[in-house]
Amino acid sequence: MKATLKQYQQSPQKVRLVADFVRGKNVNRALTELSFVPKKASSVVAKLLKSALANATENDGKDADTLFIKEIRVDDGAIMYLNATTSTRTWNANPKANKSHFSNA
């Protein structure tokens, strides 16, 4: 089953550390271990895994105990950069990258 998260505002390098930690593990074991990881991205990856687990059990009727993480990918997204004008400062999206897109299959 597949779940996707887009436009997550954290660097892909930091999210990949957590994604690499859970890749190839049983879903229930990965969720348990993620609760002890002291990284900001661990709660977001856990939420994504719970979504993929719910999709697999509800839509496909799979058993939650037999599921494992086959693929988890973290890609680059849009960069946020500071555009300083004369009186105000605004944030604009740049198409190069500092947000994360990641999916779980």
N, C-alpha and C positions, 0 to 999 in steps of 0.2 A: 504494500500500500504506500501511498505517497502523501506527504504533507509539505507545504512550502511556506516560507516566511520571507517577505521582501521588505526592503527599506528599514532594516534594523540599524540603528545608529551606534555602531561600535566597529572598530577596525577588524577587517577579515582575519588578520594575523592572530588577534586575541581570541576570536571565535573558533578558529581552526584548532587551537590548543584543546578546547573542550570537545570539539567534534572528533578529533583524533583519539581522544581518551575513550569515547564510547563506541567507536566504529568496530563492528564485528562481534559485539557482545549481545547477550540476551536482553530483550527490552526491559524486563522487570529488574534484572540486575543493574542495567545501565541507569535506570531511574533511581534506584536505591543509592548507587554510587554518586550520582550527580547531586544528591542532597547534601553530600559532604565536601563537595569541591568548592573552595573559596574563590570562585570567579564570578563576575557579573553575568557572563554569558551562560553559565550553567543553568540558571532558572529558565532562561529563554529556550535553550536546547531541550530541557526537560518538558517544557510546555509543548514544544513541537513534537517530541516523541509521544506524549500523551495524546496529541491530536492524531498522529499516524496510527497509534494503537487503537484508538476509538474508531477510526475509519476502517481498519482491518477487521475488528470484531463485529461492528455493526453492519457494514456494507458487504463484506465478503464472508462473514461467519467463521473467521479463523480463530483458533485457540490462542489466547494471549501467552500461555506458557511456552509455546513452541516458536514464537516469533523472535527473530534476531535482526540486528541492524546490518543490512547488506551494504547500503551505500548512504553516506551522508556527505554533502558537498557544501562548501562555503565559497561563494564567488564575490568579486568586487561589485560595488554599487556606485552610486553617484557621490562625488566629493561635495562637502559643504565648505564654502570659502567665504571669507569676510569681504564684503564690498563696502569700503569706506567712502561715503560721499561727504560733501561739505558740512552738513549739519546732522545727518543721521547715519547709523550703521545698520545695514540689513544683511541677512544671510541669503545667499543665492545658491542654487544647485549647479554644480559643474559636472559635466558628463564624465569626467575622468574617474575618480573612485575614492571614497572613504567610508562608504556605508557597506553593509553586508547583505547579501542575498544568500539564503541557504535553504536547501531542501533535503528531505529525508525520503528515501525510497525503500 
